[in-house]
Amino acid sequence: MVILMVSIRLKVGPKGQIVIPKVFREAYGIKEGGEVIIEPTDKGLVIKAPADVKTLMEKLKERRKMMKGVGIQAKLGDLRNMDLEDEFDEDIS
C-alpha cells in the first residue's frame, strides 16, 4: 500500500527525533527496532524503508549479469571502501 498526496507536520524532539506516524509505518513495513534510510535531496530529506531482501537479491543478480557482459572482474579488496547502499541506491528506488 502506498499513501499518496498526504503530508503531516511533525514536532522534532530535543535530539532531532521524530515519530513516524503509525499509518506510514504500517504502509511501508517499518517495524520497531527496524531501520530506515534517510536521503538528502534538493527538496529536503526523504525517509524510506530499506528494500526487502528478495528485491535486493534480484537487483544484485541483474547487476551481476550486466557486469558479466562488460567483462569487469572484481579483485580482493576492491569493495573495501564502497558503501553498497550508495552503489545500488538508484537501482532499488
Phi and psi restraints in degrees (value plus and minus 20) as a CYANA .aco file:
   2 VAL   PHI    -139.3   -99.3
   2 VAL   PSI     113.1   153.1
   3 ILE   PHI    -120.0   -80.0
   3 ILE   PSI      99.8   139.8
   4 LEU   PHI    -128.3   -88.3
   4 LEU   PSI     133.5   173.5
   5 MET   PHI      37.5    77.5
   5 MET   PSI      17.6    57.6
   6 VAL   PHI    -147.0  -107.0
   6 VAL   PSI     115.1   155.1
   7 SER   PHI    -155.6  -115.6
   7 SER   PSI     123.2   163.2
   8 ILE   PHI    -150.2  -110.2
   8 ILE   PSI     114.1   154.1
   9 ARG   PHI    -105.3   -65.3
   9 ARG   PSI     109.4   149.4
  10 LEU   PHI    -139.3   -99.3
  10 LEU   PSI     128.4   168.4
  11 LYS   PHI    -105.9   -65.9
  11 LYS   PSI     122.2   162.2
  12 VAL   PHI    -118.0   -78.0
  12 VAL   PSI     108.4   148.4
  13 GLY   PHI     -94.8   -54.8
  13 GLY   PSI     156.8   196.8
  14 PRO   PHI     -82.2   -42.2
  14 PRO   PSI     -44.8    -4.8
  15 LYS   PHI    -124.0   -84.0
  15 LYS   PSI      -0.9    39.1
  16 GLY   PHI      61.4   101.4
  16 GLY   PSI      -6.0    34.0
  17 GLN   PHI    -104.5   -64.5
  17 GLN   PSI     126.3   166.3
  18 ILE   PHI    -149.0  -109.0
  18 ILE   PSI     137.9   177.9
  19 VAL   PHI    -125.8   -85.8
  19 VAL   PSI     102.2   142.2
  20 ILE   PHI     -97.4   -57.4
  20 ILE   PSI     101.5   141.5
  21 PRO   PHI     -76.6   -36.6
  21 PRO   PSI     128.0   168.0
  22 LYS   PHI     -74.3   -34.3
  22 LYS   PSI     -62.0   -22.0
  23 VAL   PHI     -78.8   -38.8
  23 VAL   PSI     -58.3   -18.3
  24 PHE   PHI     -94.2   -54.2
  24 PHE   PSI     -62.4   -22.4
  25 ARG   PHI     -78.7   -38.7
  25 ARG   PSI     -64.2   -24.2
  26 GLU   PHI     -87.9   -47.9
  26 GLU   PSI     -62.6   -22.6
  27 ALA   PHI     -83.9   -43.9
  27 ALA   PSI     -53.2   -13.2
  28 TYR   PHI    -129.8   -89.8
  28 TYR   PSI     -10.1    29.9
  29 GLY   PHI      47.8    87.8
  29 GLY   PSI      12.9    52.9
  30 ILE   PHI    -111.3   -71.3
  30 ILE   PSI      98.1   138.1
  31 LYS   PHI    -127.4   -87.4
  31 LYS   PSI     136.3   176.3
  32 GLU   PHI     -78.5   -38.5
  32 GLU   PSI     113.1   153.1
  33 GLY   PHI      62.7   102.7
  33 GLY   PSI     -27.0    13.0
  34 GLY   PHI     -99.9   -59.9
  34 GLY   PSI    -191.8  -151.8
  35 GLU   PHI    -141.5  -101.5
  35 GLU   PSI     135.4   175.4
  36 VAL   PHI    -148.9  -108.9
  36 VAL   PSI     142.5   182.5
  37 ILE   PHI    -130.3   -90.3
  37 ILE   PSI     114.0   154.0
  38 ILE   PHI    -138.5   -98.5
  38 ILE   PSI     109.0   149.0
  39 GLU   PHI    -145.1  -105.1
  39 GLU   PSI     111.7   151.7
  40 PRO   PHI     -98.9   -58.9
  40 PRO   PSI     117.8   157.8
  41 THR   PHI    -152.3  -112.3
  41 THR   PSI     155.7   195.7
  42 ASP   PHI     -83.6   -43.6
  42 ASP   PSI     -47.8    -7.8
  43 LYS   PHI    -115.5   -75.5
  43 LYS   PSI     -26.5    13.5
  44 GLY   PHI     119.6   159.6
  44 GLY   PSI    -180.1  -140.1
  45 LEU   PHI    -113.5   -73.5
  45 LEU   PSI     123.8   163.8
  46 VAL   PHI    -135.5   -95.5
  46 VAL   PSI     107.3   147.3
  47 ILE   PHI    -130.6   -90.6
  47 ILE   PSI     106.1   146.1
  48 LYS   PHI    -162.7  -122.7
  48 LYS   PSI     137.0   177.0
  49 ALA   PHI     -95.3   -55.3
  49 ALA   PSI     123.9   163.9
  50 PRO   PHI     -85.1   -45.1
  50 PRO   PSI     135.3   175.3
  51 ALA   PHI     -84.0   -44.0
  51 ALA   PSI     126.3   166.3
  52 ASP   PHI     -92.1   -52.1
  52 ASP   PSI     141.1   181.1
  53 VAL   PHI     -80.2   -40.2
  53 VAL   PSI     -61.0   -21.0
  54 LYS   PHI     -81.1   -41.1
  54 LYS   PSI     -66.2   -26.2
  55 THR   PHI     -83.7   -43.7
  55 THR   PSI     -62.6   -22.6
  56 LEU   PHI     -81.2   -41.2
  56 LEU   PSI     -64.0   -24.0
  57 MET   PHI     -82.9   -42.9
  57 MET   PSI     -60.1   -20.1
  58 GLU   PHI     -82.0   -42.0
  58 GLU   PSI     -63.2   -23.2
  59 LYS   PHI     -84.4   -44.4
  59 LYS   PSI     -59.5   -19.5
  60 LEU   PHI     -84.8   -44.8
  60 LEU   PSI     -60.5   -20.5
  61 LYS   PHI     -84.5   -44.5
  61 LYS   PSI     -62.4   -22.4
  62 GLU   PHI     -81.2   -41.2
  62 GLU   PSI     -64.5   -24.5
  63 ARG   PHI     -82.8   -42.8
  63 ARG   PSI     -60.1   -20.1
  64 ARG   PHI     -83.7   -43.7
  64 ARG   PSI     -63.6   -23.6
  65 LYS   PHI     -80.9   -40.9
  65 LYS   PSI     -63.4   -23.4
  66 MET   PHI     -82.7   -42.7
  66 MET   PSI     -64.4   -24.4
  67 MET   PHI     -89.6   -49.6
  67 MET   PSI     -51.6   -11.6
  68 LYS   PHI     -82.7   -42.7
  68 LYS   PSI     -60.4   -20.4
  69 GLY   PHI     -86.9   -46.9
  69 GLY   PSI     -46.1    -6.1
  70 VAL   PHI    -102.1   -62.1
  70 VAL   PSI     -42.0    -2.0
  71 GLY   PHI      63.5   103.5
  71 GLY   PSI      -1.2    38.8
  72 ILE   PHI    -106.8   -66.8
  72 ILE   PSI     107.1   147.1
  73 GLN   PHI    -132.5   -92.5
  73 GLN   PSI     108.4   148.4
  74 ALA   PHI     -97.1   -57.1
  74 ALA   PSI     125.0   165.0
  75 LYS   PHI    -132.0   -92.0
  75 LYS   PSI     133.3   173.3
  76 LEU   PHI     -72.6   -32.6
  76 LEU   PSI     105.7   145.7
  77 GLY   PHI      74.8   114.8
  77 GLY   PSI     -30.9     9.1
  78 ASP   PHI     -79.3   -39.3
  78 ASP   PSI     -54.3   -14.3
  79 LEU   PHI    -115.6   -75.6
  79 LEU   PSI     -15.1    24.9
  80 ARG   PHI     -74.4   -34.4
  80 ARG   PSI     -61.3   -21.3
  81 ASN   PHI    -123.4   -83.4
  81 ASN   PSI      -6.4    33.6
  82 MET   PHI    -118.9   -78.9
  82 MET   PSI     115.6   155.6
  83 ASP   PHI    -113.8   -73.8
  83 ASP   PSI      92.4   132.4
  84 LEU   PHI     -83.5   -43.5
  84 LEU   PSI     -49.6    -9.6
  85 GLU   PHI     -81.2   -41.2
  85 GLU   PSI     -61.7   -21.7
  86 ASP   PHI     -88.9   -48.9
  86 ASP   PSI     -60.7   -20.7
  87 GLU   PHI     -81.9   -41.9
  87 GLU   PSI     -62.6   -22.6
  88 PHE   PHI    -124.8   -84.8
  88 PHE   PSI     -15.0    25.0
  89 ASP   PHI     -76.0   -36.0
  89 ASP   PSI     -66.2   -26.2
  90 GLU   PHI     -85.9   -45.9
  90 GLU   PSI     -54.9   -14.9
  91 ASP   PHI     -92.7   -52.7
  91 ASP   PSI     -50.2   -10.2
  92 ILE   PHI    -102.1   -62.1
  92 ILE   PSI     -58.0   -18.0
